[in-house]
């Protein structure tokens, strides 16, 4: 069973431009909240590289979504009906409310019944962007599905693309798809880019012409968890969760040396620096043009001698190249990083591939229809090879789980 990321309430910190690599406090018998069923003052879980804890392989938590007993057509009202807004639907937009209640309804039909005033809330006309409140009475007119378009048979190339996406899939339901993106495959297109995830998703268009949508992005050379929304409703909900920082992401990386302290917080401003050959993120000052505040927590998981260290990273903000720029900033750039690895005369140990050792290990985020999405990606082949050569134990307890979330 996957471990839950626990919430902690750190003291407020000033948003300054300096590097603030301070350790987050270890849980102690006095400060740690007892686990459910546990006793006050119980020994906290091991948090450092020298301590081991048995851990089952993380599993994806299935969202608590009831399975409809009837087809969508049977759920559509054929005459006027009145329903109440539930607690789960509180503060939901009118159009999202209809889409959630009737998944087969087209966007144009939703907009039409709202625009014509056929849908009423407490007897009043509403706009599709208005928010619902628990207990409100909603008059719903007769509804119907659009005639589905004929789905043409996929070409041989499209079938291969669909198979590739299925092989990458870590978790999937009617609303959400989590892919284990391989290193080297871009999420979106760019100059000279012929194959990327966004383009591959074209083969998953439904009968209404809608294709799955990207919710967030990870770098081309970074492997691991990539969240995709399969419906308009899920895309709106999950985008809002990322905007409110409700998504909890964990990354694994291999870096040279041993970061000190072993657990800390990096706080800087980052700004884009472009040249003819490359684009990187540089450490900036507060007030610089284009500068954005970025915060990352890190924790040492295990070391391989004094030369290399496995670190776990938790980004609080989501800036471009944030983790790569932050680790370089504290003197421990990620192994194989072509943009930020700047240690002179440093030799890669024999047997390790000179590729970016950064994995989007885990993502935990509320599911649009209830429950929690909790997906974990395995080490990619080049990192697994490095872990085996260095004798690193991928089943170790990850101390970043106790890091603050703000």
GIFENUR-V585125 format. One record per backbone hydrogen bond with DSSP energy under -0.5 kcal/mol. NH is the residue of the N-H (numbers start at 1). CO is the residue of the C=O. If there is no record, write none. Layout:
BEGIN
nh: (NH:NH)
co: (CO:CO)
END
This chain:
BEGIN
nh: (6:6:10:16:20:22:22:32:38:42:51:62:65:66:68:74:75:75:76:76:81:83:85:89:90:91:92:94:95:97:98:99:100:101:102:105:110:111:112:113:114:115:116:117:118:119:120:121:122:122:124:130:132:135:136:138:138:139:139:140:140:141:143:149:152:159:160:161:162:163:164:165:166:167:168:169:169:170:171:173:177:178:179:179:180:181:181:184:185:186:186:193:194:197:198:200:201:202:203:204:205:206:209:213:215:216:222:223:224:225:226:228:229:230:231:235:236:237:238:239:240:241:242:243:244:245:246:247:248:249:250:251:252:253:254:255:256:257:264:266:267:268:269:270:271:273:275:280:282:282:284:288:291:292:294:296:297:298:299:300:301:302:304:305:307:308:309:310:311:311:312:313:314:316:317:322:325:326:327:328:329:330:331:332:335:337:338:341:342:344:346:347:352:355:357:358:359:360:361:361:362:363:364:365:367:370:373:374:375:377:383:384:385:386:387:388:389:390:391:391:392:394:396:399:401:402:403:405)
co: (4:401:8:14:18:20:265:28:35:39:48:60:63:64:66:71:71:72:72:73:140:138:136:86:87:132:89:130:128:93:94:95:96:97:98:102:106:107:108:109:110:111:112:114:113:113:139:124:120:137:121:127:92:85:133:83:136:120:137:81:138:139:77:207:150:155:156:157:158:159:160:161:162:163:164:165:166:178:178:176:228:171:177:226:168:179:224:220:182:184:195:190:192:186:187:196:197:199:200:201:202:210:206:229:227:227:219:358:181:360:179:177:213:175:175:231:232:233:234:235:236:237:238:239:240:242:241:241:364:247:362:313:359:311:357:309:333:307:298:296:265:294:284:292:282:280:278:273:271:280:269:285:288:270:268:266:314:264:312:262:310:310:308:303:304:304:255:302:253:309:299:251:297:295:295:319:321:322:323:324:325:326:328:327:254:334:336:337:340:342:343:345:349:353:335:356:252:223:250:359:250:375:248:373:371:367:365:372:363:361:380:380:381:382:383:384:385:386:387:388:387:392:393:397:398:399:400:8)
END
